[in-house]
Amino acid sequence: MGTKSPTAWLAALSLLAALGALQAAAQDKTEATKVAKKVERAQAGAHEAKEEREAIEEFAEDVAKYAVLHGRALVGLASREQSLASQEALARAISRKRVRAEPGDIFRPEVQPLFRRLLAEQLQGPDAADAREALHENDPEPGEAPVVVHINGVYPLGAPRSTVPASVLATLPPLPTCLHYRFVGRDLVLVDSQAGVVVDILTDATPPPPATRKRP
């Protein structure tokens, strides 16, 4: 084999340098794409966090407004004694003040995904088995009539009441003392603590129960 001329060597070196530059440029482009995607994810996360923060603030304002309405309804009653008659009178007074109430007045569409995400975090996975069981331990037995609730209606007297696990309660946005959370099946219900009025309902708030494996 003959010895390559200096010109050939220079050409080969130039080609190698060009290939190296192309590879470096491709690597730089790949890294730049990765960085851009990270920035995009970070911006999306920040935007989502901002939206969730604003949704929680609106929810807090809405329950605070309800607390004012609840207080005014109490003031309008002749008696504040905790009896069935006074509870019914308070329920009627609140219902009259909320005659146009609809689902989503407090569980607004903007805050609904947040509630579902928070509940999924607490109720999904093998570690959440105890919480799921506690949540549904008072559900009607198969064959029994289900609990049916309506906005502005009173939670059925004597109907089963769910136990809200402490881990779930600690995760959800806090409420004024005149309100509390209750679960009916998979629905999250906002109930007036004194009047028993159903203030709002978030349907399908909890994740579906895990599928049970059939025995062979």
Order of alpha helices (4+ residues) and beta strands (2+ residues): alpha-alpha-alpha-alpha-alpha-beta-beta-beta
